[in-house]
Amino acid sequence: MAYKKEFMEKAVNLSRENIRKGKGGPFGALIVNGDEIISSGTNCVTSENDPTAHAEIQAIRRACKKLKTFHLKGCVIYTSCEPCPMCLSAIYWAGLEKIYYANTRNDASSIEFSDDFIYKEICLNISERTIPMEQHLHDEALEVFSEWDNMPNKIKY
């Protein structure tokens, strides 16, 4: 799907409107299919007290609800900033086909929205990460995975 300037302008304008309304950070996103805007989202972390309420996540949630699917094949995302690790993961999980962005993660870092720490943490071995992780009840949890794997009516995603 070819880039369309009007969609990026809309994403940037959403980010501007969002900060002027005091709803959250300077981030806006659109999910687009062809020439149709399926959904939009803005950063509502502080107004909703939800650390996952990033613009891209909000737009993905709304698009999936509207289209009644958990996979956004055929859609692209326009976002006012390069996605953070959480949003990038959600974009991959949703199956979006392309990301168009305006600001970079370095631009975001310059105004104290730094995702570099998380990008670095993901690459570390579990034992080297800042937040300690411990594994427990592995056998019991594997039984649930086995049950899921053997279910004939499971919906794969």
C-alpha positions as CSV (number, residue, x, y, z in Angstrom):
1,M,0.0,0.0,0.0
2,A,1.5,3.3,-1.1
3,Y,2.2,6.1,1.4
4,K,-0.4,8.8,1.5
5,K,0.6,12.1,3.0
6,E,-2.9,13.0,4.2
7,F,-2.9,10.0,6.6
8,M,0.4,11.0,8.1
9,E,-0.8,14.6,8.5
10,K,-3.8,13.2,10.3
11,A,-1.7,11.1,12.7
12,V,0.5,14.1,13.5
13,N,-2.6,16.3,14.0
14,L,-4.0,13.7,16.4
15,S,-0.8,13.9,18.4
16,R,-1.0,17.7,18.6
17,E,-4.7,17.6,19.6
18,N,-4.0,15.0,22.2
19,I,-1.4,17.2,24.1
20,R,-3.5,20.3,23.7
21,K,-6.5,18.4,25.4
22,G,-4.2,17.1,28.1
23,K,-5.0,13.5,27.4
24,G,-1.5,12.1,27.2
25,G,1.8,12.2,25.3
26,P,2.4,13.6,21.8
27,F,1.5,10.5,19.9
28,G,-1.2,9.6,17.3
29,A,-1.8,6.7,15.1
30,L,-4.2,5.5,12.3
31,I,-5.0,2.0,11.0
32,V,-5.7,2.3,7.2
33,N,-6.9,-0.2,4.6
34,G,-6.7,1.2,1.1
35,D,-8.1,4.7,1.2
36,E,-10.2,4.1,4.4
37,I,-9.3,5.0,7.9
38,I,-10.4,2.0,10.0
39,S,-9.5,3.5,13.4
40,S,-7.4,6.0,15.2
41,G,-5.7,6.2,18.5
42,T,-3.9,8.7,20.7
43,N,-1.6,8.2,23.8
44,C,-3.9,8.1,26.8
45,V,-1.4,6.7,29.4
46,T,-1.8,9.5,31.9
47,S,-5.5,10.2,31.4
48,E,-6.5,6.5,31.6
49,N,-3.8,5.5,34.1
50,D,-2.9,2.7,31.7
51,P,0.8,2.3,30.7
52,T,-0.3,0.3,27.7
53,A,-2.6,3.0,26.3
54,H,-0.2,4.0,23.6
55,A,-1.6,5.5,20.3
56,E,-0.7,2.4,18.3
57,I,-2.3,0.0,20.8
58,Q,-5.4,2.1,21.0
59,A,-5.7,2.2,17.2
60,I,-5.1,-1.6,16.9
61,R,-7.7,-2.4,19.6
62,R,-10.3,-0.2,17.9
63,A,-9.6,-1.6,14.4
64,C,-9.9,-5.2,15.6
65,K,-13.1,-4.4,17.4
66,K,-14.6,-2.6,14.4
67,L,-13.5,-5.4,12.0
68,K,-14.4,-8.2,14.4
69,T,-11.0,-9.8,14.0
70,F,-7.7,-10.2,15.8
71,H,-5.7,-10.0,12.6
72,L,-5.4,-6.8,10.5
73,K,-4.2,-8.3,7.3
74,G,-4.3,-5.8,4.5
75,C,-4.0,-2.8,6.8
76,V,-1.1,-0.5,7.5
77,I,-0.4,1.9,10.4
78,Y,0.5,5.6,10.2
79,T,2.0,6.7,13.5
80,S,3.4,10.1,14.6
81,C,6.5,8.4,16.0
82,E,8.5,5.2,15.5
83,P,6.8,2.6,17.6
84,C,8.1,1.6,21.0
85,P,8.9,-2.1,21.7
86,M,5.4,-2.8,23.0
87,C,3.7,-1.2,20.1
88,L,6.1,-2.8,17.6
89,S,5.3,-6.2,19.0
90,A,1.5,-5.5,18.8
91,I,1.9,-4.4,15.2
92,Y,3.6,-7.7,14.4
93,W,1.0,-9.7,16.3
94,A,-1.8,-7.8,14.5
95,G,-0.3,-8.6,11.1
96,L,-0.2,-5.1,9.9
97,E,1.6,-4.9,6.6
98,K,3.6,-1.7,6.8
99,I,4.5,1.0,9.3
100,Y,4.7,4.6,8.3
101,Y,6.1,6.9,11.0
102,A,7.1,10.6,11.4
103,N,9.3,11.1,14.5
104,T,12.1,8.7,15.3
105,R,12.7,7.0,18.7
106,N,15.7,9.3,19.0
107,D,13.4,12.3,18.6
108,A,11.2,10.9,21.4
109,S,14.3,10.3,23.6
110,S,15.2,13.9,23.2
111,I,12.0,14.9,25.0
112,E,12.4,12.2,27.7
113,F,10.4,9.3,26.0
114,S,13.2,6.9,25.8
115,D,12.6,3.3,24.7
116,D,16.2,2.4,24.3
117,F,16.3,0.9,27.8
118,I,13.6,-1.6,26.8
119,Y,15.2,-2.4,23.4
120,K,18.4,-3.2,25.3
121,E,16.7,-5.3,28.0
122,I,15.0,-7.5,25.4
123,C,18.3,-8.6,24.0
124,L,19.7,-9.6,27.4
125,N,19.6,-13.1,28.9
126,I,16.8,-13.4,31.4
127,S,19.4,-13.6,34.3
128,E,20.9,-10.2,33.2
129,R,17.6,-8.2,33.0
130,T,16.9,-5.4,35.5
131,I,13.6,-6.9,36.6
132,P,14.4,-10.3,38.2
133,M,12.5,-13.3,36.7
134,E,12.0,-16.7,38.3
135,Q,10.5,-19.8,36.7
136,H,8.1,-22.0,38.8
137,L,5.5,-24.7,38.1
138,H,6.9,-25.4,34.7
139,D,5.5,-29.0,34.5
140,E,2.0,-27.9,35.5
141,A,2.1,-25.1,33.0
142,L,3.3,-27.4,30.2
143,E,0.3,-29.6,30.9
144,V,-2.0,-26.7,30.0
145,F,0.1,-26.1,26.8
146,S,-0.3,-29.8,25.9
147,E,-4.1,-29.6,26.5
148,W,-4.3,-26.6,24.2
149,D,-2.1,-28.3,21.6
150,N,-4.5,-31.2,21.5
151,M,-7.7,-29.3,21.3
152,P,-9.5,-29.9,18.0
153,N,-11.5,-26.7,18.1
154,K,-8.7,-24.2,19.0
155,I,-8.4,-21.0,17.1
156,K,-4.8,-20.5,16.1
157,Y,-3.3,-17.0,16.0
